[in-house]
Amino acid sequence: MLDLALVLFVLGLIALGLRRPFIWVLAYLYVDIVAPQKIGWTLMPSLKISLVTFVLAFGGWLLFDNKHGSRLSVRMGLMFALLAWCAFTTSFADFPEAAAEKWSWVWKSMLFALFLPLALRTKLRLEAAVTVLVLSMSAIVISGGIKTIFGGGGYGVLVTLTQDNSGIYEGSTLSTAAIAVIPLIWWVARHTTLLPARHRLTMLYAAGMTFACLLIPVGTSTRTGLLCIAVLGLLLLRTVKHRFLYIGAAAALGLVSLPFLPSSFQERMGTITSYQADESASTRVQVWKWTLDFVSDKPLGGGFDAFLGNSFTYETVEKVDVGGGVVEMQRQEVTDEGRAFHSAYFEVLGEQGFVGFGLWALLHLTGLVGMERLRRRLRKSGDPAMARWAALANALQQVQIVFLFGSLFVGIAYQPFILIVLSMQIALAHTIRSDDARLAEEERKARLAQHRARKMPGQVPGGAPA
């Protein structure tokens, strides 16, 4: 029954695309985020639904879409350069088979991210894509939130829509994405024209989804999610009207929620300040040190999954109560090898070297700066119609900041979620620039008409006798 429901839903989107090919882009957006092929048991995995929607999205745009308004940009050039560099490093990867397996999904995610700004050539299309992204995330986080409430959580235990513990369904990745998407939830609730904006049901759904997003770090017992909540809380201080009331409410909510948090979650969060006693956290520090040594010897990087070649020995320190009120510091030597980077920054640095890391960092930096400039300019314009797009620029920037902070501790540099957000930033800048160009052209024509009217006072601007 689950397979049947998923197949009918995706086939329904494909059928709608026969009339409006842009819907195929939205269909692939849904497939890229939710990955229904991982959820189904028999029928859905055999349909190659990701490949089908991928081809339809590109083919529909090439064959049927109006290309007016589609344009290239510097950031798209950076993204293409990063894609080309990843292909180059894959050709001499330290571990060819592992690198080829990762490359098989990375290139599709990056290529779709390159294509998406070309398809999102109007504000309505951009709004539709943001709405589909939010609703796709809601399918995952609401499932996880419900299971967390009923005690189904735990580190590496929480199952949302699938038991697959990879991609966005991996605990730390899901926690980061769930908290990062919150600003977009409220932009859709307040500013969308595709749903009843600010309607009671819309706002209630947004509140429920936000609560589910906040439950995901609890259900997954991931420290990354808790830190992302703190970062988002600080970012919201810039836009909330009553800051002191907001700070007080946030502190009160945190204190009230403590008794209801599972003991396993509280114990794991306690290791944030004592990383030396936690083998997982200590391993990350050692992997990062190894990566710095690795790229100093191989500046071009080692290709995808270069971490498989690491090996190191380190010491953990833990306080142990030996009885009688005596606490001893016990040291234990641990040898490890083939451990993942556990950081998007070190992931890119180790795999793509200094060139790839520079391209990746510049891609994100230009996004942060670009959204800030766009937010300020649109907000100062005084045009109420532009206020909603200033809010979207702010929301996309917040999503990126939270994700970049969470990725300090998780290797998620190429996750489709963040690549899609970067594409939406590019598309927003393109649509605003197109509006600016259109307004400038209209003003030029109006000035030209006024100039002609002054030269021929006996004629109206249209050319007929006065």
N, C-alpha and C positions, 0 to 999 in steps of 0.2 A: 504493500500500500504506500509506503514511503517512496519507493522507487517510482511508482506510478504518478504520485503527486508531483514529484520533482520533474519528471519527464514532461508531464502535461503543462507545467508552468513554463519550462524553458521552450517547449514547442509553441506555446501560446505567444511568447515574446517573438520567436522567429516568424510566426505567422503574421503578427502585427507589423513586422519589418518589411513584409511584402508590399505594404501600402506606404510605410514611412521607413525607408532604409536606415535612418539614424537610430531607430530602436535597436538595431543589431549592435550598435556601439554600446548602448545601455545594457544589452543582454550579455555582452562579453564583460562589461564592467561588473555585473552581478556574478558571473561565473569566476572572474579573476579574484574577487573578494571571498565569496562564500564557498567556492570550490565544491559544487554539488556532486561532482564525480567522486569525491571522497566520502560523501554522506550516504549515497546509495549502496546497495549490497550486491545487486546482480545486473540489472538493466542499465542503470545510469553509468557505471564505470565502463561498460562496453560500447557506449555510444560515441566516445571521443568528443564529448560536448564542448570541451575547451577549444579543440582544434576547429570544430565546425563554426562556433561563434566567432572565433578569431578570423577565419577566412571570410565569413559573411560581413563582419565589421569593416575589414579592409576593402573587400570586393564591392560592397554596397557604396562605400564612399567614392571609390575610383570610378565606378560605372554610372551611378545615379545621382550623386550629390552635387549640388551647386558649390563650386569652389570659391565663390565670391566672398571675400572677407578672410579667407584662409591665408596665413602668412608665416614666414619663418622668423626666427629671432636668435639673438646671441645665446640665450639660455638653451634653446633647442640645439644650437651648434655645440655647446658644452656637453649636452646629453649624448649627442651623436659621437663626439670625440671620446667620451667615456665608454660607450658601447664598442667603438672600434678598438680602443685600447684593451678592453676586456677580451675581445676576440684575439688580439695579438698575444697577450700573456697566456691565453689558453693554449696557443700553438706550441709553447715550450714549457708548459706547466710541470712542476715537480712530480705530480701524481696525475697522469693523463686521464685515466679512467674516471677518477673522482671529479676532476675538473670538467670533463665532458658532461658528466651527469648534472652538475650544477649549472653549467652553461646552457643546458637544454631548456631550462625554465627562465634563467636570467635574461637571455636575449629576447624572449617573447615579451617579458614584462617591460623591458626597456624599450623595445620597438613599439609596443602599444602606447607607452608613455610619450614617445616621440610623435606618434600619430594622433593622439587624443587632442592636442591643441588645434590641429587642423580641422578636426571634426566639430569641436566646440567653438564655432565661429560666430555664434550669437549668444546674447545673454540668456535667452530662453533655454538653449541647449546646455549652457553651463549650469543653469539652475537645475535642469533635469538631471544632469550628471551628479551634482552635489546631493540631490534628494535620493537618487538611487544608491549612492555610496552610504548615506546615513541609514537607509532602510535595509541595505545588505548587512551592515554592521549590526543593526538591531536584531536580525535573525539569529546572530551568534550570541550577542551579549545577553539578550533577554532569556535565552535558553540557559546560559551559564548562571545568570542571576537567580533564576527560579531554583536551579539545582543547589546553588550555594545556600539559599534560605532553608532548604530542606535537608541540609547537612551533607550534601554530595561533594563538598570541596576537599582540598588537600593538595600539597605540593606534588605535581605530576599525576594527580588523580582526577581532577575535575574534567568531565567529558561534556562538551557543549553539544555540537551537532554530530561529531564523529570522534572515534577513538584514536584517530591519527594525531600524533603528537609532533606535527611538523607544520611549517608555514605559519599562517596566522593562528592556527589552533595550538601552537606551542604556548605554554603558560605565560612566560615572560613577554613574548611577542604580543599575545592577545591582551595582556594587562596594559602594555604600552599603547597599543592601538585603541583600546577601549577608552582610556582616559583622554587620549589625544583627540578623539572624534567628538567629544562633548561640545566644544565651541561650534562645530558645524551642526550639531543637533539643534541648538538654540537659534542658529541663523535660519535654518529651515523653518522652525516653528514660528519665528517672528516675521520673516520676510518672504517666504515662498509665495508664488502665485499659482503653483500647481496643486497645493493643498489649501484648505481654509486657514490662512495665516492668523495667528493670535486667537483662533477659535478655541473654545473650552476643551474640546476633545483633542485638538492638536497640541495644546499646551500640556494637557494631562499625559499624553503619550510621550512628549518630550521629557517631562518630569520622571515618568516611569522608566524610560530608557536611560536617563542620566543615573538614576538610582541603581539600575542593573549594571551600568558601566563601573560605578564605584564599588559594586560587589565583586567584580571580576578579580581584582587583586586579592580580595579576601578568599574567594573560592580557589584561586590558584596558589595562594600563600607565597606570592612573589614579592620580594623586596623592591624590585624595580617599579612595580605598580604603585606602591606606597609613595615612593619618591616622586613619581610622575604626578600624583595627586597634589603633593606639596608644591611642585613647580607650577601646575595649572592654577592653584590657589593664589600664588603670588602674581601670576600674569593677569588674573581677573581684577586685581587691585587697580589696574590702570583704567578700567572701563566702568566699574561699579560706581553708582552715584553716592551711596552712603558707606564709605570705607570702614569707619569705626564700627558701624552696625554689622557690616559684613564680617569683619575680623572677629567680633564677639560671637556672632552666630556660628562661624566656622569652628571656633574654639569650643563652644558649648556642644556642638554636634559631635566633635571628636571625643569629648569627655563622656557624653551620654552613650556613645556607641561602644566604648571600651568593654563594658560588662557583657555585651552581646557577641563580641568577637571570639572565635574559636581559640582554644588554648594553643593549638598547633600554629595558628597564624601569629599569635603574640610571641611565642617562643622563637619563631623564625625571624620576625621583625627585630627581635632583640640581638640578633647576630650582626646587625648593620654596624654597630659601634665596636664590635669585637671580631673583626674579619680574620684575625690571626688564629682564632680558635675554630673557625669554620673552614673545612677543607675546600669547599666549593669556592668561597671567596678568595682563599689563599692561592688556589690554583690559577684564578684569573690574573692575579698580580704577577705570578711567575710566567704565565703565557705572554703577558704584555711585555715583560722584560725580555723574554726570548724573541718576540717579534722585533723589538728595536735592534737587537743584535743581528737578527736575520736580515733585515733590510739594509743594515750597514754593510753587510757582505754582498747582498743581492739587491741593488737599488731599484731594479725593474720589477721586483716582486717574484713570487713563486707560482703565480697562477691560482685558480680557485682551489680551495681546501689545502693550501700549503701548510696549514697547521698540523697535518698528519705527520710531518717530519719532526715535530718538536719532542724533546725529552729533557727532563730536568728533575732535580731533587731539591726539596725545600723542607723547612721545619715549621711545624704548627705549635702554638703555645696555648695552653688551656688551663684555667683555674679549676682545681679539683679539691673538693672537701674530703679530707682523709679522716675526719672524725675529731671529736674533742675541740671543735671550734678552730681547727688548724686547716688552713688552705695552702695547698702547694701548687706551684707552677710546673706543670708537666709538659715536657717537650717531646715531640715525636717527629721522626724523619720520614718523609713521604717521597716516593719516587713515582713520577707520572710521565706519560707520553701520549702523543696524539690527541691532545686536548684542544677543543675549539677555542677560537679567539675570545669569545664572550664579550665582544665590543665591536660595534660597527666600524669605529675609527681604526682599530687595530686590524680588523678584518680586511678593510680596503687597503690599508698600508702594507700588510703582509702579502696580500694576494696580488695587488696591482702596483706596488712600489710607490715611489715618491711622485711619479708622473700621474698615475691613476688617483692617488690620494689628493693631489692638487686639483685635478679636474672635479672630483667628487665634492671636495670642500668648497670650491668656487661655485659649483652648481647650487649648493645649499646657501652659501653666503649671499649670492646675488638674489636668491629668493627672499631671504629675510629682509635685505635692504630694499628690494623692489616693492614688497608688500607694505613696508613701513612708509615709503614715499607715496605710494598709491593711497594708502589709508589717510595720510595727512592731507594730501591734495584734495581728495574727494570730500573729506569732512569739512575743509575750509571753503569749498565751493559755494556752500549755502543752498545748493540745489537739493530739495528733499528726495528727488528721484535717485540722486547719487549716494544718499546716506546708506541705503541698503548695500551698495557695492563697496562702500568704505567698511561697512560691518563685515562683509565677506572677506575683504583683504585682511582685516584684523583677525578673523576666525582662522583663515588659512595660515596666517603667520603663527598663531598660537598652536595650531595642530603641529606645525613643523617644529617649533621650539620644544614642545613636550616630547615629540617623537625623537628628536635629536638628543634630548637629555636621557630618555629611556635607553636609546641605543648606545649610550656610554657603557652599558653593562650587558648588552645583548647583541649578537651578530646578525643584524637585520638591515644591512645597508641596501640590499636590493629587493626588499619586500615590496610587492605590488601596491600595498596601501600607501606608502610614502611616495612612491613614484607617481601614483595617480594624483596625489595632492600637489606635487610639483607641477604636473601637467595642468591642473586647474589654476594654479598661480599664473602660469604662462598664458592660458586661455583668457583669464580675467584681464591681464595687462593688454592682450591683443584686442579684446572687445572694447575696452575703454579707449585705446588708441584709435580704433576705427571710428568710435563716436566723436572723438576729438577732430579727426580728419573730416568727418561728415559735417560737423558744425562749422569748421573752418571754411569748408567749401561753400556752405550755405551763406555764411557771412560775406565771403568774397563775391558771390553772385549778387547779394543784396546791395553791397557797396557799388558794384558795377552798374546795377540798375539805377541806383540813386545818381550816379555820375552821369549816366546817359540822360536821365530826366532833367538834370540841371542844364545840360548842353542843349536840349530840345524842350523848352518850357511849354510849347504848344502841344506836346504829346504826353500821354500818360505813359508810365513805364512799360506797358504792354505794346506800345507802338501805335495804338488807335488815336484818332484826333481827340483832343480834349473837349 
